[in-house]
Amino acid sequence: MERYLRILGYDLNKIIFDISFQICKFSLNDAKFMAYPPSQVAASSLLLAINIFEWDAYKNHHSKKGFFKNCKVRKGRI
């Protein structure tokens, strides 16, 4: 997981490391994940953690509508 963090440029971001580490730990609870190599579980958990982190950052820096801010509004609805 640390190798993928360096490659993607998130090696200094402790939040992403912690999220991806927790996702890896949760994958140990289900036997279905034993069919995948550890490197694949690490890579997928890291990508998921980055998406969660980036989405949260996006959500906090935009209006309450977020993704739908450019949609036309009719009768108070999106």
Buried (B, 14 or more C-beta within 10 A) or exposed (E): BEEBBEEBEBBEBEEBBEBBBEBBEEBEEEEEBEEEEEEEBBBBBBBEBBEBBEEEEEEEEEEEEEEEEEEEEEEEEE
